[in-house]
Amino acid sequence: MNARNTFARSAIALALVAGAALAAPAAYAAAPSDPSAPGGATRNDGDQTAALRDAIVDGPAKNVILLIGDGMGDSEITVARDYQYGAGGRLPGIDALPLTGSYTTYSLNKDGSADYVPDSAATGSAWATGTKTYDGAISVDIAGQGHDTLLELAKANGRKTGNVSTAELQDATPAVQAAHVAGRKCYGPDSVKQCGADLLENGGRGSISEQILDTRADVTLGGGSESFEQTAKAGAWPGATLFQQAATRGYQVARTAADLAAISGADQAGPVLGAFTPGNFPTRFAETTATVGGADAAPVSCTESADRLDSSLSLAALTQKSIDLLKGDKGFFLQVEGASIDKQDHAANACGQIGETIDLDEAVQVALDFAKADGDTLVIVTADHAHTSQIVDSTPPTSLSIALKTTEGSTMKVSYGTAGAGGSQQHTGSQVRIAGYGPGAANVVGLTDQTDNFFTIAGALQLNRGLPALSAGATLTVPEKVAPGGTLTLTASGLNGDRQVNGSVSAATAAARAAADAIGRTDVIDGGVALALTAPTEPGEYTVALTGEQTGKALTATFTVAEGAPTTPTASPSPTAPAVALPPSDGSGGGGLALTGGTVGAAALVALALIAAGLLLARARTRARRA
């Protein structure tokens, strides 16, 4: 039975198991009318066997939305629920998913031994790649070897992709889907000490920010604009800021809520990069820091932060915007992170962490509403690791604590006991909750490991995890003959496993070799590359070679420069969309064979025309699908 046929049964099951319809969050806020009566505090409405059976929907799924509460252990969920909805209430999003389990989160030391208390880099890498690693690693294993991420694989398999966070986009959780570095603080080109061998000038893949641009998700939204303001020191765009590089490579860059609102489409020809704050997003609630003996003081209520961003940049709004930009025939993978549950827990800021948990819960509601209407979407909600906050009965004599007045008017005491005042509270090694809804959600039930999440999602989307196989059938064509100094277009297609290619032009004779030039590094868009080249002036036979950067796929084709040949020979059929050609990696322009996007004005106009044509084609196809 497929997901579409079982959608109605699944929706009924969700209502039964959760105790209320997804569309009625007010029901979750109501406490039991009389919890002191026999059965007055129960949550189940009778025997749940049939409801749970019906909640199990066979895969595959067309779309997957993974929502991560950073540092959101069971205690953090309970603190937020009790404060906002009462002891007998429910979180309308997080508590609505019908199938739940727990997973282990331990990381590894570099010698392979267990590290029982992980960080967000190791845990994120675990679900992003299916591979355990050490604290601080971003999608590399304990030997430093990179592993393909869910986002990279989904993109290679033709799905649209998104990555959303309330943290800096360079922070661990969003970074694990888009980068591979040995140290999580390798944010930008200026992070010289933190990046080390990963810097472009040292032969590495570049900083996290630079790799985000290379990974080219269709939608990337969050904070961290400060790192994108940094200037590249090496690679294809030395001397340009990363924002400038993004715009040149076809990104739609959004810096404000108005910028984002003006964007109506996102695809590989025009992906969206939204970075709305220099660092992390401000929190929903104002700070209420715990103190020694603080729970003995009068209970406080949380108030909205004066610095909170416009509602159109809330996590729920960004989730909705991302879904609107990603949904369509291709299917999509979207990761959404509520980042500052963890950050405020570190700071012993109870209201801060509560507000961020509520923000994530509202994003979960958006995802569930879409999944409920769509019928072919898997939603998974979980955390990267547990944290330190605890609801306690009495004020601890030495640890930090605070008293909060809940929605019921009761006092809830929250304690932080793993660091002193002004210190950073610690993560804990507890297993954390994972819950799912939709096709394939049954795979989260029971006790699993964080790495299982990778295989659950890859399986639901039926991803081919072998990038070389996805580029195996690639082809490269160029016109047979061109006049000296004429214009020819090379086209490659089928490079689905690659995100960039590197190219060169070689020749048999010494004179022709002197006229040849490097092609440099080029973005692959929807598996295709289209480059307009200015032919050498020296007659002779030339060989074009392209090599896929991710798979090593090598392609070659030959053309002849000859007097009397066409100056603009008929181009071979172009791929789905044109690629964006990057200038030679040494930053030099010109040469016998000049690149589109390089220093030759005419060739640059050709490239702009190709890009514009690709954008118009993509928009036309989008309109046709919506019609």
SESE-9871 format. One record per residue (C-alpha): residue number from 0; x, z, y. Coordinates in steps of 0.02 Angstrom, whole numbers, always signed. Layout:
BEGIN
PT num     px     pz     py
PT NUM      X      Z      Y
...
END
This chain:
BEGIN
PT num     px     pz     py
PT   0     +0     +0     +0
PT   1    +77    -50   +166
PT   2    +83    +50   +326
PT   3    -52    -49   +414
PT   4   -178    -26   +273
PT   5   -148   +160   +263
PT   6   -145   +193   +450
PT   7   -323   +258   +459
PT   8   -296   +380   +315
PT   9   -132   +436   +393
PT  10   -213   +471   +561
PT  11   -347   +578   +477
PT  12   -213   +672   +382
PT  13   -116   +705   +541
PT  14   -268   +781   +622
PT  15   -303   +891   +473
PT  16   -125   +952   +451
PT  17    -90   +979   +634
PT  18   -259  +1060   +664
PT  19   -309   +948   +810
PT  20   -305   +767   +863
PT  21   -147   +701   +944
PT  22   -248   +649  +1095
PT  23   -308   +827  +1130
PT  24   -157   +933  +1177
PT  25   -269  +1064  +1258
PT  26   -321  +1120  +1085
PT  27   -143  +1171  +1049
PT  28   -138  +1289  +1196
PT  29   -284  +1393  +1134
PT  30   -238  +1551  +1040
PT  31   -347  +1608   +894
PT  32   -509  +1686   +956
PT  33   -479  +1844   +856
PT  34   -313  +1849   +763
PT  35   -349  +2028   +708
PT  36   -494  +1972   +597
PT  37   -460  +1925   +416
PT  38   -401  +1745   +419
PT  39   -413  +1743   +608
PT  40   -233  +1685   +633
PT  41   -227  +1552   +498
PT  42   -175  +1377   +546
PT  43   -230  +1276   +395
PT  44   -410  +1216   +387
PT  45   -440  +1231   +201
PT  46   -344  +1150    +59
PT  47   -213  +1031   +128
PT  48   -170   +939    -33
PT  49   -268   +781     +3
PT  50   -216   +779   +186
PT  51    -32   +790   +143
PT  52    -51   +658     +9
PT  53   -132   +541   +133
PT  54     +3   +576   +263
PT  55   +132   +494   +150
PT  56   +141   +313   +207
PT  57   +247   +186   +115
PT  58   +383    +97   +211
PT  59   +458     -9   +278
PT  60   +431    +25   +462
PT  61   +439   -103   +600
PT  62   +497    +25   +729
PT  63   +586   +193   +723
PT  64   +587   +322   +863
PT  65   +711   +464   +836
PT  66   +690   +611   +954
PT  67   +828   +742   +963
PT  68   +815   +914  +1040
PT  69   +996   +961  +1072
PT  70  +1019  +1140  +1017
PT  71   +835  +1153   +968
PT  72   +838  +1271   +820
PT  73   +683  +1357   +753
PT  74   +711  +1499   +875
PT  75   +714  +1384  +1026
PT  76   +554  +1299   +966
PT  77   +470  +1469   +944
PT  78   +527  +1533  +1115
PT  79   +452  +1381  +1200
PT  80   +291  +1384  +1098
PT  81   +260  +1569  +1125
PT  82   +294  +1557  +1311
PT  83   +192  +1401  +1347
PT  84    +51  +1408  +1218
PT  85    +51  +1583  +1145
PT  86    +93  +1654   +975
PT  87    -54  +1567   +893
PT  88    -37  +1404   +989
PT  89    +49  +1241   +947
PT  90   +167  +1123  +1034
PT  91    +60   +965  +1049
PT  92   +202   +849  +1002
PT  93   +332   +938   +897
PT  94   +205  +1035   +794
PT  95    +93   +884   +765
PT  96   +206   +791   +643
PT  97   +130   +814   +470
PT  98   +283   +805   +357
PT  99   +422   +932   +385
PT 100   +583   +989   +306
PT 101   +750  +1064   +351
PT 102   +923   +991   +353
PT 103  +1099  +1062   +349
PT 104  +1212  +1028   +496
PT 105  +1388  +1084   +450
PT 106  +1534   +977   +507
PT 107  +1708   +957   +433
PT 108  +1883  +1008   +480
PT 109  +2011   +868   +481
PT 110  +2073   +924   +310
PT 111  +1898   +894   +241
PT 112  +1848  +1077   +225
PT 113  +1680  +1138   +287
PT 114  +1658  +1191   +467
PT 115  +1497  +1293   +463
PT 116  +1458  +1288   +649
PT 117  +1460  +1109   +716
PT 118  +1457  +1031   +889
PT 119  +1347   +891   +953
PT 120  +1479   +757   +926
PT 121  +1502   +790   +740
PT 122  +1316   +814   +710
PT 123  +1266   +659   +807
PT 124  +1397   +557   +716
PT 125  +1323   +619   +552
PT 126  +1150   +547   +580
PT 127  +1215   +396   +678
PT 128  +1334   +339   +540
PT 129  +1290   +437   +383
PT 130  +1466   +510   +382
PT 131  +1521   +691   +407
PT 132  +1662   +715   +531
PT 133  +1754   +842   +638
PT 134  +1694   +926   +798
PT 135  +1728   +815   +949
PT 136  +1726   +651   +851
PT 137  +1614   +511   +914
PT 138  +1564   +403   +764
PT 139  +1736   +407   +684
PT 140  +1773   +497   +521
PT 141  +1903   +632   +490
PT 142  +2036   +496   +471
PT 143  +1990   +418   +638
PT 144  +1904   +266   +562
PT 145  +1750   +204   +654
PT 146  +1585   +180   +563
PT 147  +1441    +68   +618
PT 148  +1297   +163   +698
PT 149  +1110   +146   +675
PT 150  +1095    +66   +847
PT 151  +1234    -59   +811
PT 152  +1160   -102   +641
PT 153   +983   -117   +707
PT 154  +1044   -236   +842
PT 155  +1142   -339   +714
PT 156   +984   -351   +608
PT 157   +886   -425   +752
PT 158   +795   -267   +810
PT 159   +787   -218   +993
PT 160   +874    -55  +1032
PT 161   +862    +89  +1155
PT 162   +959   +247  +1197
PT 163   +885   +378  +1313
PT 164   +949   +550  +1366
PT 165   +928   +680  +1502
PT 166  +1117   +707  +1491
PT 167  +1257   +597  +1549
PT 168  +1252   +441  +1443
PT 169  +1432   +478  +1397
PT 170  +1382   +647  +1323
PT 171  +1397   +667  +1135
PT 172  +1220   +629  +1075
PT 173  +1192   +465  +1166
PT 174  +1375   +418  +1144
PT 175  +1370   +424   +953
PT 176  +1255   +273   +948
PT 177  +1361   +166  +1064
PT 178  +1544   +214  +1049
PT 179  +1687   +260   +933
PT 180  +1819   +376  +1004
PT 181  +1925   +518   +937
PT 182  +1877   +641  +1075
PT 183  +1704   +665  +1151
PT 184  +1768   +689  +1329
PT 185  +1834   +509  +1341
PT 186  +1700   +469  +1470
PT 187  +1775   +331  +1578
PT 188  +1933   +235  +1624
PT 189  +1994   +385  +1725
PT 190  +1988   +500  +1572
PT 191  +2170   +463  +1532
PT 192  +2213   +627  +1447
PT 193  +2048   +640  +1355
PT 194  +2052   +459  +1291
PT 195  +2234   +439  +1239
PT 196  +2250   +295  +1117
PT 197  +2068   +246  +1141
PT 198  +2102   +178  +1317
PT 199  +2097    -11  +1336
PT 200  +2272    -11  +1409
PT 201  +2332    +78  +1253
PT 202  +2254    -49  +1136
PT 203  +2096    +51  +1100
PT 204  +1912     +7  +1113
PT 205  +1899    +87  +1284
PT 206  +1809   +238  +1353
PT 207  +1632   +284  +1303
PT 208  +1562   +204  +1462
PT 209  +1654    +41  +1428
PT 210  +1595    +40  +1247
PT 211  +1416    +70  +1303
PT 212  +1428    -95  +1397
PT 213  +1503   -180  +1244
PT 214  +1370   -113  +1125
PT 215  +1239   -189  +1241
PT 216  +1082    -95  +1190
PT 217   +928   -176  +1265
PT 218   +883    -14  +1355
PT 219  +1003   +127  +1404
PT 220   +932   +263  +1518
PT 221  +1001   +432  +1572
PT 222  +1127   +514  +1687
PT 223  +1314   +491  +1707
PT 224  +1325   +366  +1850
PT 225  +1489   +446  +1905
PT 226  +1582   +375  +1756
PT 227  +1510   +201  +1785
PT 228  +1579   +208  +1962
PT 229  +1755   +214  +1891
PT 230  +1865    +60  +1898
PT 231  +1925    -28  +1742
PT 232  +2114    -21  +1721
PT 233  +2129   -152  +1585
PT 234  +2028   -273  +1482
PT 235  +1926   -417  +1551
PT 236  +1878   -338  +1717
PT 237  +2024   -241  +1791
PT 238  +1991   -185  +1969
PT 239  +1801   -192  +1952
PT 240  +1691    -38  +1933
PT 241  +1594    -25  +1771
PT 242  +1431    -47  +1869
PT 243  +1502   -209  +1941
PT 244  +1556   -263  +1768
PT 245  +1383   -226  +1700
PT 246  +1298   -332  +1832
PT 247  +1419   -476  +1802
PT 248  +1384   -467  +1616
PT 249  +1197   -488  +1644
PT 250  +1137   -308  +1646
PT 251   +990   -256  +1753
PT 252  +1063   -101  +1835
PT 253   +942    +36  +1890
PT 254  +1001   +180  +1999
PT 255   +832   +245  +2061
PT 256   +655   +268  +2000
PT 257   +604   +118  +2106
PT 258   +739    +11  +2026
PT 259   +674    +54  +1853
PT 260   +492    +26  +1901
PT 261   +535   -150  +1959
PT 262   +604   -198  +1788
PT 263   +474   -279  +1678
PT 264   +577   -346  +1533
PT 265   +734   -307  +1435
PT 266   +826   -411  +1307
PT 267  +1003   -464  +1266
PT 268  +1008   -589  +1408
PT 269   +958   -452  +1530
PT 270   +981   -277  +1456
PT 271   +939   -125  +1561
PT 272  +1068     +6  +1613
PT 273   +987   +150  +1707
PT 274  +1098   +293  +1766
PT 275   +999   +399  +1888
PT 276  +1110   +550  +1920
PT 277  +1299   +575  +1935
PT 278  +1295   +700  +1791
PT 279  +1157   +778  +1688
PT 280   +975   +778  +1745
PT 281   +916   +934  +1837
PT 282   +808  +1048  +1730
PT 283   +618  +1064  +1736
PT 284   +618  +1251  +1770
PT 285   +724  +1351  +1891
PT 286   +864  +1460  +1825
PT 287   +826  +1633  +1753
PT 288   +991  +1696  +1685
PT 289   +988  +1839  +1560
PT 290  +1087  +1996  +1599
PT 291  +1140  +2152  +1506
PT 292   +984  +2261  +1501
PT 293   +882  +2122  +1583
PT 294   +737  +2135  +1460
PT 295   +699  +2310  +1529
PT 296   +654  +2234  +1698
PT 297   +481  +2171  +1743
PT 298   +438  +2011  +1648
PT 299   +459  +1849  +1745
PT 300   +368  +1683  +1742
PT 301   +458  +1516  +1744
PT 302   +443  +1411  +1902
PT 303   +477  +1226  +1929
PT 304   +650  +1182  +1990
PT 305   +661  +1115  +2168
PT 306   +789   +988  +2105
PT 307   +680   +913  +1969
PT 308   +680   +723  +1970
PT 309   +529   +616  +2010
PT 310   +399   +620  +1872
PT 311   +434   +436  +1836
PT 312   +606   +492  +1775
PT 313   +543   +631  +1661
PT 314   +592   +615  +1479
PT 315   +413   +570  +1434
PT 316   +409   +433  +1567
PT 317   +577   +363  +1512
PT 318   +516   +363  +1332
PT 319   +359   +269  +1381
PT 320   +459   +144  +1486
PT 321   +579   +115  +1343
PT 322   +439    +84  +1219
PT 323   +356    -38  +1340
PT 324   +519   -134  +1359
PT 325   +562   -134  +1174
PT 326   +398   -162  +1084
PT 327   +364   -336  +1018
PT 328   +386   -448   +868
PT 329   +566   -399   +832
PT 330   +537   -214   +803
PT 331   +651    -84   +877
PT 332   +757    +72   +854
PT 333   +750   +199   +995
PT 334   +844   +364  +1009
PT 335   +781   +491  +1136
PT 336   +872   +654  +1176
PT 337   +812   +809  +1264
PT 338   +988   +863  +1306
PT 339   +981  +1023  +1405
PT 340   +895  +1138  +1282
PT 341  +1072  +1162  +1222
PT 342  +1152  +1168  +1394
PT 343  +1033  +1301  +1458
PT 344  +1049  +1400  +1296
PT 345  +1237  +1400  +1326
PT 346  +1202  +1472  +1498
PT 347  +1082  +1607  +1433
PT 348   +949  +1528  +1543
PT 349   +784  +1559  +1454
PT 350   +670  +1465  +1574
PT 351   +792  +1321  +1578
PT 352   +789  +1298  +1390
PT 353   +600  +1322  +1381
PT 354   +569  +1188  +1511
PT 355   +682  +1065  +1422
PT 356   +594  +1098  +1257
PT 357   +426  +1065  +1340
PT 358   +498   +905  +1414
PT 359   +550   +846  +1241
PT 360   +380   +894  +1171
PT 361   +297   +784  +1301
PT 362   +411   +640  +1251
PT 363   +362   +669  +1069
PT 364   +180   +655  +1120
PT 365   +217   +485  +1199
PT 366   +304   +426  +1040
PT 367   +162   +488   +929
PT 368    +29   +407  +1038
PT 369   +119   +241  +1018
PT 370   +145   +266   +832
PT 371    -37   +314   +807
PT 372    -97   +155   +893
PT 373    +37    +44   +816
PT 374    +23   +100   +635
PT 375   +195    +33   +590
PT 376   +312   +155   +676
PT 377   +413   +298   +601
PT 378   +436   +447   +717
PT 379   +566   +579   +675
PT 380   +592   +738   +776
PT 381   +739   +852   +743
PT 382   +891   +937   +819
PT 383  +1078   +918   +808
PT 384  +1115  +1102   +779
PT 385  +1040  +1275   +803
PT 386  +1080  +1390   +948
PT 387  +1091  +1573   +994
PT 388   +930  +1628  +1080
PT 389   +824  +1755   +986
PT 390   +657  +1839  +1016
PT 391   +691  +2025   +998
PT 392   +584  +2182   +989
PT 393   +680  +2292  +1109
PT 394   +815  +2271  +1240
PT 395   +987  +2257  +1158
PT 396  +1111  +2383  +1230
PT 397  +1257  +2263  +1254
PT 398  +1199  +2082  +1241
PT 399  +1116  +1978  +1376
PT 400   +926  +1979  +1380
PT 401   +775  +1939  +1487
PT 402   +589  +1979  +1484
PT 403   +465  +1836  +1506
PT 404   +278  +1843  +1538
PT 405   +196  +1719  +1419
PT 406    +36  +1619  +1441
PT 407    -55  +1759  +1349
PT 408     +4  +1888  +1476
PT 409   +114  +1972  +1347
PT 410   +298  +2013  +1367
PT 411   +424  +1916  +1263
PT 412   +604  +1977  +1259
PT 413   +738  +1846  +1230
PT 414   +917  +1894  +1189
PT 415  +1083  +1800  +1192
PT 416  +1215  +1890  +1093
PT 417  +1361  +1772  +1059
PT 418  +1449  +1779  +1228
PT 419  +1462  +1896  +1376
PT 420  +1399  +1870  +1553
PT 421  +1468  +1708  +1625
PT 422  +1525  +1647  +1454
PT 423  +1455  +1505  +1349
PT 424  +1335  +1556  +1213
PT 425  +1380  +1485  +1043
PT 426  +1298  +1362   +927
PT 427  +1248  +1433   +759
PT 428  +1264  +1361   +585
PT 429  +1082  +1376   +532
PT 430   +987  +1233   +456
PT 431   +865  +1152   +578
PT 432   +692  +1078   +569
PT 433   +659   +892   +542
PT 434   +484   +821   +548
PT 435   +414   +646   +528
PT 436   +259   +538   +548
PT 437   +228   +362   +489
PT 438   +304   +242   +361
PT 439   +447   +326   +268
PT 440   +420   +500   +342
PT 441   +409   +578   +169
PT 442   +598   +564   +157
PT 443   +620   +709   +279
PT 444   +528   +832   +167
PT 445   +623   +972    +80
PT 446   +805  +1017   +109
PT 447   +914   +871   +159
PT 448  +1076   +850   +254
PT 449  +1097   +778   +427
PT 450  +1179   +623   +353
PT 451  +1019   +588   +255
PT 452   +937   +544   +421
PT 453  +1048   +390   +436
PT 454   +991   +324   +267
PT 455   +809   +370   +297
PT 456   +807   +267   +458
PT 457   +913   +124   +391
PT 458   +801   +115   +239
PT 459   +641   +118   +341
PT 460   +703    -27   +448
PT 461   +776   -115   +295
PT 462   +942   -137   +383
PT 463  +1079   -241   +305
PT 464  +1226   -124   +334
PT 465  +1361   -256   +302
PT 466  +1407   -331   +471
PT 467  +1522   -465   +394
PT 468  +1378   -530   +290
PT 469  +1272   -545   +448
PT 470  +1402   -661   +526
PT 471  +1449   -752   +366
PT 472  +1346   -908   +405
PT 473  +1405   -928   +585
PT 474  +1447  -1102   +650
PT 475  +1546  -1171   +799
PT 476  +1524  -1343   +874
PT 477  +1600  -1438  +1020
PT 478  +1580  -1620  +1078
PT 479  +1701  -1738   +990
PT 480  +1776  -1817  +1147
PT 481  +1789  -1774  +1330
PT 482  +1876  -1855  +1478
PT 483  +2030  -1768  +1552
PT 484  +1967  -1630  +1668
PT 485  +1788  -1656  +1608
PT 486  +1664  -1521  +1560
PT 487  +1619  -1480  +1382
PT 488  +1512  -1343  +1307
PT 489  +1557  -1254  +1148
PT 490  +1415  -1167  +1055
PT 491  +1421  -1041   +914
PT 492  +1273   -969   +821
PT 493  +1243   -851   +676
PT 494  +1365   -717   +738
PT 495  +1236   -581   +711
PT 496  +1362   -454   +651
PT 497  +1469   -471   +808
PT 498  +1446   -410   +985
PT 499  +1599   -496  +1059
PT 500  +1715   -638  +1010
PT 501  +1892   -679  +1064
PT 502  +1946   -860  +1079
PT 503  +2091   -976  +1102
PT 504  +2130  -1161  +1118
PT 505  +2280  -1236  +1031
PT 506  +2354  -1411  +1018
PT 507  +2471  -1506   +905
PT 508  +2587  -1583  +1035
PT 509  +2700  -1489  +1154
PT 510  +2623  -1571  +1307
PT 511  +2448  -1529  +1250
PT 512  +2497  -1352  +1206
PT 513  +2558  -1326  +1383
PT 514  +2387  -1380  +1447
PT 515  +2289  -1266  +1330
PT 516  +2227  -1095  +1382
PT 517  +2153   -936  +1309
PT 518  +1965   -920  +1305
PT 519  +1969   -731  +1315
PT 520  +1832   -609  +1267
PT 521  +1649   -660  +1267
PT 522  +1487   -565  +1239
PT 523  +1382   -626  +1092
PT 524  +1199   -631  +1139
PT 525  +1068   -639  +1001
PT 526  +1203   -702   +883
PT 527  +1254   -843   +997
PT 528  +1392   -898  +1115
PT 529  +1381  -1041  +1240
PT 530  +1534  -1076  +1347
PT 531  +1558  -1213  +1476
PT 532  +1741  -1262  +1481
PT 533  +1844  -1373  +1594
PT 534  +1944  -1488  +1481
PT 535  +2134  -1504  +1498
PT 536  +2200  -1654  +1594
PT 537  +2328  -1694  +1458
PT 538  +2257  -1815  +1325
PT 539  +2270  -1755  +1147
PT 540  +2181  -1662  +1008
PT 541  +2136  -1479  +1035
PT 542  +2071  -1343   +920
PT 543  +1952  -1208   +980
PT 544  +1956  -1045   +882
PT 545  +1834   -899   +899
PT 546  +1852   -734   +805
PT 547  +1714   -605   +791
PT 548  +1778   -440   +858
PT 549  +1671   -332   +745
PT 550  +1678   -433   +583
PT 551  +1836   -537   +596
PT 552  +1734   -696   +565
PT 553  +1845   -844   +613
PT 554  +1772  -1008   +676
PT 555  +1865  -1168   +725
PT 556  +1817  -1338   +793
PT 557  +1915  -1483   +866
PT 558  +1891  -1599  +1013
PT 559  +1991  -1742  +1087
PT 560  +2036  -1768  +1269
PT 561  +2044  -1955  +1297
PT 562  +2036  -2078  +1440
PT 563  +1870  -2167  +1446
PT 564  +1776  -2025  +1357
PT 565  +1621  -1948  +1442
PT 566  +1660  -1822  +1578
PT 567  +1511  -1718  +1523
PT 568  +1482  -1759  +1340
PT 569  +1316  -1715  +1261
PT 570  +1318  -1533  +1213
PT 571  +1279  -1475  +1038
PT 572  +1117  -1378  +1016
PT 573  +1138  -1209  +1100
PT 574  +1105  -1041  +1017
PT 575   +955   -933  +1056
PT 576  +1027   -876  +1222
PT 577  +1189   -907  +1317
PT 578  +1333   -787  +1305
PT 579  +1417   -710  +1455
PT 580  +1598   -765  +1459
PT 581  +1725   -637  +1512
PT 582  +1884   -686  +1602
PT 583  +2049   -681  +1507
PT 584  +2098   -504  +1462
PT 585  +2255   -509  +1570
PT 586  +2145   -538  +1722
PT 587  +2222   -707  +1764
PT 588  +2116   -858  +1804
PT 589  +2143  -1044  +1800
PT 590  +2248  -1137  +1673
PT 591  +2221  -1303  +1590
PT 592  +2060  -1246  +1507
PT 593  +1966  -1135  +1628
PT 594  +1827  -1016  +1576
PT 595  +1653  -1001  +1643
PT 596  +1658   -842  +1747
PT 597  +1841   -871  +1788
PT 598  +1916   -943  +1947
PT 599  +1846  -1119  +1940
PT 600  +1692  -1127  +2049
PT 601  +1607  -1272  +1963
PT 602  +1622  -1193  +1793
PT 603  +1554  -1030  +1863
PT 604  +1398  -1122  +1924
PT 605  +1373  -1193  +1750
PT 606  +1382  -1018  +1676
PT 607  +1257   -951  +1802
PT 608  +1139  -1093  +1760
PT 609  +1155  -1054  +1575
PT 610  +1119   -870  +1604
PT 611   +969   -909  +1714
PT 612   +902  -1029  +1584
PT 613   +918   -896  +1450
PT 614   +826   -769  +1557
PT 615   +685   -891  +1594
PT 616   +671   -937  +1410
PT 617   +665   -753  +1358
PT 618   +531   -714  +1488
PT 619   +429   -864  +1435
PT 620   +435   -809  +1255
PT 621   +383   -633  +1306
PT 622   +234   -700  +1404
PT 623   +185   -808  +1256
PT 624   +188   -659  +1138
PT 625    +83   -555  +1258
PT 626    -44   -693  +1286
END
